Amino acid sequence: MQNFFVAVEHDGETFYLKTTAIDRESLLKTLPETLGCPRSAIKKAVWVGNHEYEKFPANVIKTSGGLFKLVIDKTDGRYGAPMGRANVNECPTTEHLEVNVSITGKTFDRTVPLDGGGYDAGGAYWGTGSELRVTYNEDLTFVRFYRR
């Protein structure tokens, strides 16, 4: 089972909840039945790991800053700092082939602050050099780190 934070709109108000499902598709299929609402009432469904599920309230997905907290959340440093972070749902491009990625919803792009040693706020190591940035969409199905 996977953990999700979900935003549901009802009577003009948005409610945030935590839930689990096998995957995003089954969540979007079964949750409206469970809540007794149309599929269109689900405004956002964001997959989160176990650590984030326990640590953050579901309404963290309300703002781009809250989503950024999920993107740059604390890493598991028991065995040392990870080298960077993984991109999510990024299609590779080559010189000969352009691949367009379909990104749903709003996208956000921001600088990832690094300390003097090249670590982000969550403890991932990036090294020093040019500015580190991240682009992500509002349901975090697309996350891409890059340098400028």
C-alpha positions as CSV (number, residue, x, y, z in Angstrom):
1,M,0.0,0.0,0.0
2,Q,1.1,3.6,-0.7
3,N,0.5,6.7,1.3
4,F,-1.3,9.7,-0.1
5,F,-2.2,13.2,0.9
6,V,-5.5,14.2,-0.8
7,A,-7.3,17.5,-1.3
8,V,-11.1,17.2,-1.7
9,E,-13.4,20.1,-2.4
10,H,-16.9,20.0,-0.9
11,D,-19.4,22.8,-0.6
12,G,-16.8,25.4,-1.6
13,E,-14.3,24.3,1.1
14,T,-11.2,22.2,0.6
15,F,-10.5,19.4,3.0
16,Y,-7.1,17.6,3.3
17,L,-6.9,14.0,4.4
18,K,-4.4,11.1,4.7
19,T,-5.2,7.8,3.1
20,T,-3.6,4.7,1.6
21,A,-4.2,2.9,-1.7
22,I,-2.5,0.3,-3.9
23,D,-1.7,3.1,-6.4
24,R,-2.9,6.4,-7.7
25,E,-5.4,5.0,-10.2
26,S,-7.1,2.8,-7.6
27,L,-7.2,5.7,-5.2
28,L,-8.9,7.9,-7.8
29,K,-11.4,5.1,-8.5
30,T,-12.3,4.1,-5.0
31,L,-12.1,7.3,-3.0
32,P,-15.1,9.1,-4.6
33,E,-17.2,6.0,-3.7
34,T,-15.9,6.0,-0.2
35,L,-16.5,9.7,0.4
36,G,-19.7,9.8,-1.6
37,C,-18.5,12.6,-3.9
38,P,-17.8,12.9,-7.6
39,R,-14.3,12.2,-9.0
40,S,-14.0,15.9,-9.9
41,A,-14.1,16.7,-6.1
42,I,-10.6,15.3,-5.7
43,K,-8.4,18.3,-6.5
44,K,-5.0,16.8,-5.7
45,A,-3.6,13.4,-4.7
46,V,0.1,13.4,-3.7
47,W,2.0,10.2,-3.0
48,V,4.2,10.5,0.1
49,G,6.7,8.2,1.8
50,N,6.2,6.8,5.3
51,H,8.4,9.4,6.9
52,E,6.4,12.3,5.4
53,Y,3.1,10.6,6.1
54,E,3.9,10.6,9.8
55,K,5.7,13.9,10.0
56,F,3.5,16.3,8.0
57,P,-0.2,17.2,8.2
58,A,-2.1,16.5,5.0
59,N,-2.6,20.2,4.3
60,V,1.1,20.6,3.6
61,I,0.1,20.0,-0.1
62,K,-1.9,23.3,0.0
63,T,1.0,25.5,-1.1
64,S,4.0,25.3,-3.4
65,G,6.1,25.9,-0.3
66,G,4.5,23.0,1.5
67,L,5.1,20.8,-1.6
68,F,8.8,21.9,-1.6
69,K,9.0,20.7,2.0
70,L,8.0,17.2,0.8
71,V,10.5,17.4,-2.1
72,I,13.4,18.4,0.2
73,D,12.4,16.4,3.3
74,K,15.0,14.8,5.6
75,T,17.0,12.0,4.1
76,D,17.9,8.7,5.9
77,G,21.5,9.4,6.8
78,R,22.2,6.3,8.8
79,Y,24.8,5.2,6.3
80,G,26.0,8.7,5.2
81,A,24.4,11.4,3.1
82,P,22.9,10.3,-0.3
83,M,24.4,11.9,-3.4
84,G,21.6,14.2,-4.6
85,R,18.0,13.1,-4.9
86,A,16.1,11.1,-7.5
87,N,14.1,12.7,-10.2
88,V,10.5,11.5,-10.5
89,N,8.8,10.6,-13.8
90,E,11.4,12.3,-15.9
91,C,11.8,11.0,-19.5
92,P,15.3,11.1,-20.8
93,T,16.3,13.1,-23.9
94,T,19.1,12.6,-26.3
95,E,20.6,14.7,-28.9
96,H,18.7,12.8,-31.6
97,L,15.4,12.4,-29.9
98,E,13.3,14.9,-28.1
99,V,10.8,13.4,-25.6
100,N,8.0,15.5,-24.3
101,V,6.7,14.7,-20.8
102,S,3.1,15.3,-20.0
103,I,3.0,17.2,-16.8
104,T,-0.4,17.7,-15.1
105,G,-1.4,20.7,-13.1
106,K,0.6,23.8,-12.1
107,T,4.4,23.5,-12.1
108,F,6.8,25.3,-9.8
109,D,10.5,26.0,-10.2
110,R,12.7,27.2,-7.4
111,T,16.2,27.3,-6.1
112,V,17.3,24.6,-3.7
113,P,19.4,26.3,-1.0
114,L,22.6,24.5,-0.1
115,D,24.8,25.1,2.9
116,G,28.6,25.8,2.5
117,G,29.4,22.1,2.3
118,G,26.9,21.5,-0.6
119,Y,24.1,19.8,1.4
120,D,20.4,20.7,1.1
121,A,18.1,21.3,4.1
122,G,17.1,17.6,4.2
123,G,20.7,16.3,4.2
124,A,21.3,15.2,0.6
125,Y,24.7,16.1,-0.8
126,W,24.9,18.0,-4.0
127,G,28.4,19.4,-3.9
128,T,29.2,23.0,-4.7
129,G,29.0,24.8,-8.0
130,S,26.3,26.4,-10.1
131,E,22.9,27.1,-8.7
132,L,20.8,24.0,-7.9
133,R,17.1,24.2,-8.9
134,V,14.1,21.9,-8.8
135,T,11.0,21.9,-11.0
136,Y,7.9,20.0,-9.7
137,N,4.2,19.8,-10.3
138,E,1.4,20.2,-7.8
139,D,0.8,16.4,-7.3
140,L,4.6,15.6,-7.3
141,T,4.3,13.1,-10.2
142,F,7.1,15.1,-11.8
143,V,10.2,16.3,-9.9
144,R,13.4,17.3,-11.7
145,F,16.6,18.6,-10.1
146,Y,19.0,20.5,-12.3
147,R,21.9,23.0,-12.2
148,R,21.9,26.3,-14.0
